Amino acid sequence: MSAISIQDEKINKAINIAVFIITYKCTIRDAAEKFGISKTTAHRMISKVLPSISSKLYYQVREVIDNNKEIYKINNNKNVNNG
């Protein structure tokens, strides 16, 4: 495999992960599981590769991720207060 095709593969994977997260409003962990990669790799694709490809797509993913974090915080606070 040439360096160009590896780069293309990385770009395609970053875009596919982003579209998956946006479409299903899922977490990075869910996307990593779906694509058979580690959570760290998925996060790296979103935070390092995606912004250089499409800032619009990156900000859409960030919106979903930030929303998921807020939901997690709310649920975690409910569990702490009720437990």
C-alpha positions in Angstrom: 0.0 0.0 0.0 1.4 3.4 -0.9 1.5 6.4 1.5 -1.2 8.1 -0.5 -3.7 5.3 -0.1 -3.0 5.0 3.6 -3.7 8.7 4.0 -6.9 8.3 1.9 -8.0 5.4 4.1 -7.4 7.5 7.2 -9.4 10.4 5.7 -12.3 8.1 4.7 -12.3 6.5 8.2 -12.4 9.9 9.9 -15.3 11.0 7.7 -17.2 7.7 8.2 -16.8 7.9 12.0 -18.0 11.5 12.0 -21.0 10.8 9.9 -21.9 7.8 12.1 -21.6 9.9 15.3 -23.7 12.7 13.8 -26.3 10.3 12.3 -26.9 8.2 15.4 -26.0 10.9 18.0 -23.7 8.3 19.6 -20.6 8.4 21.7 -17.0 8.0 20.5 -17.0 4.7 22.3 -20.0 3.5 20.3 -18.4 4.6 17.0 -15.1 2.9 17.9 -16.9 -0.3 18.6 -18.8 -0.1 15.4 -15.6 0.5 13.3 -13.6 -2.1 15.2 -11.0 0.4 16.5 -10.0 1.6 20.0 -11.7 4.6 21.6 -8.3 6.4 21.5 -8.0 5.9 17.8 -11.5 7.1 17.2 -10.9 10.1 19.3 -7.7 10.9 17.5 -9.5 10.6 14.1 -12.1 13.1 15.3 -9.8 15.6 17.1 -6.7 15.5 14.8 -7.7 14.2 11.3 -11.2 15.5 10.9 -10.5 19.3 11.4 -8.1 19.3 8.6 -10.6 17.6 6.3 -13.8 19.5 7.1 -14.3 22.0 9.9 -18.0 21.9 9.3 -18.2 18.2 10.0 -15.8 18.6 12.9 -18.1 21.1 14.6 -21.1 19.0 14.0 -19.4 16.1 15.7 -18.2 18.3 18.6 -21.8 19.4 19.1 -22.9 15.8 19.5 -20.0 14.9 21.8 -20.6 18.0 23.9 -24.3 17.2 24.2 -23.4 13.6 25.2 -21.1 14.9 27.9 -23.9 17.1 29.3 -26.3 14.2 29.4 -23.7 12.1 31.1 -23.1 14.8 33.8 -26.8 15.2 34.4 -27.3 11.4 34.8 -24.3 11.1 36.9 -25.5 13.9 39.2 -28.9 12.2 39.5 -27.2 8.9 40.5 -25.0 10.6 43.1 -27.9 12.5 44.6 -30.2 9.4 44.7 -27.5 7.0 45.8 
